[in-house]
């Protein structure tokens, strides 16, 4: 997974796999995107992500979880926040059988505002089992096996400045609407050794979502099928 900053048209103008820095006009709002640019080959039934950020940036949580979890295959979505932390995730069903998603692209969006003063602020995408993220970091649950897969993650620094934002040069369009070269497409996913059955996966999902609700005050909402 990687971080991106979206332009006014919803296109990624900065991508943490291509550059560790991104400039945003000071005093203006920007949307941070979580890009699942490489996913488990067998598909997945759950995905989640958490970012930590410098509190000079103002985070504005969207009204409901489904506004932040833009993954089109999400049925049950959750979002949560605490000082310097924002997280969200979703899965493809309430109970088995879980639908398999193979979606590649932006799965989560968070809204931030740069301060009026010129500032440099770090935003870090945290992997699952990170000391801060604990069990709420970047993660896929593989379809069929219930294996927990922790993806490669990358982060970047936001510079809030008077200089108009400069887009990171991107190659021609690639997967998921984001231009990525062959090397990025083949970045490995780091597999956890823990394996679980579909039944225990359902239980794990329920416990995880409940824990997030209790710890972070998140709100879980069902995505209505259109």
Buried (B, 14 or more C-beta within 10 A) or exposed (E): BBBBBBBEEEBBBBBBBBBEEBBBBBEEEBBBBBBBBBBBEBBBBBBBBBBBBBEBBEBEBBEBBBBBBBBEBBBBBBBBBEEEBBBBBBBBBEEEEBEBBEBBBBBBBBBBBBBEEEBEBBBBBBBBBBEEBEBBBBBBBBBBBBBBBBBBBBBBBBBBBEEEBEEBEBEEEBBBBBBBEEEBEEBEBEBEEEEBEBEEBBEBBBEBBEBBBEEBEBBBBEBEEE
